Amino acid sequence: MKVYSNGDGRTDRTGAADKQMLRLSVSLKVVNAIGTFLIIGIAPPSVPLVFLWAFTSRLNLCSFSYWRISAQCWLVDED
């Protein structure tokens, strides 16, 4: 995966890196929603499936954490 901390963000006038990260975040949320429906909605309940769901949810939602942390750092930096 591309490292987004390389260089200065002000040099990317088109915002290509931000758009790519946003697309990744949205697509992984969709994958998480479909996976949740399949694991919890269709499959028979079991303890291993709960662990599988917990693992895949954390994996698919980790890109969203990037945006939350960036927004919090931006607010702190502005004050």
C-alpha atoms as one frame of an Amber mdcrd trajectory, in Angstrom:
protein
   0.000   0.000   0.000   1.214   3.479  -0.769   2.632   5.465   2.136   0.667
   8.694   2.472   3.154  10.461   4.708   5.706  10.955   1.921   6.215  14.570
   0.972   4.171  17.607   1.782   0.404  17.456   1.324   0.402  20.989  -0.055
   2.317  19.834  -3.137  -0.547  17.574  -4.216  -2.885  20.202  -5.656  -5.233
  17.651  -7.232  -5.748  15.735  -3.984  -5.177  12.391  -5.724  -3.838  10.688
  -2.588  -6.798  11.890  -0.510  -9.284  10.757  -3.149  -7.617   7.346  -3.323
  -7.768   6.947   0.451 -11.409   8.071   0.513 -12.315   5.518  -2.186 -10.551
   2.822  -0.174 -12.415   3.796   2.984 -15.823   3.801   1.300 -15.231   0.545
  -0.564 -14.094  -1.233   2.612 -17.230  -0.004   4.412 -19.332  -1.554   1.648
 -17.345  -4.803   1.909 -17.884  -4.732   5.682 -21.638  -4.264   5.276 -21.876
  -7.177   2.843 -19.653  -9.358   5.034 -21.704  -8.547   8.116 -24.889  -9.489
   6.296 -23.402 -12.783   5.128 -21.768 -13.742   8.434 -24.508 -12.652  10.823
 -27.589 -12.660   8.596 -27.252 -15.869   6.607 -24.710 -18.177   8.265 -25.798
 -20.259  11.270 -24.715 -18.721  14.596 -21.489 -20.005  16.135 -18.611 -18.706
  18.236 -15.991 -18.958  15.431 -18.224 -16.856  13.171 -18.395 -14.136  15.827
 -14.601 -14.062  15.958 -14.446 -14.025  12.152 -16.910 -11.151  12.051 -14.968
  -9.195  14.688 -11.701  -9.677  12.788 -13.114  -8.743   9.386 -14.938  -5.721
  10.824 -11.764  -4.348  12.369  -9.832  -5.040   9.179 -12.406  -3.369   6.940
 -12.967  -0.347   9.170  -9.303   0.478   9.865  -9.079   2.842   6.872 -11.916
   4.907   8.367  -9.820   5.332  11.529  -7.229   7.119   9.367  -9.782   9.833
   8.570 -10.958  10.154  12.181  -7.421  10.473  13.518  -6.498  12.967  10.790
  -9.541  15.098  11.598  -8.783  15.051  15.335  -5.153  16.002  14.722  -6.259
  18.816  12.428  -8.583  20.225  15.122  -5.875  20.050  17.759  -3.333  21.624
  15.414  -5.649  24.559  14.635  -6.037  25.489  18.310
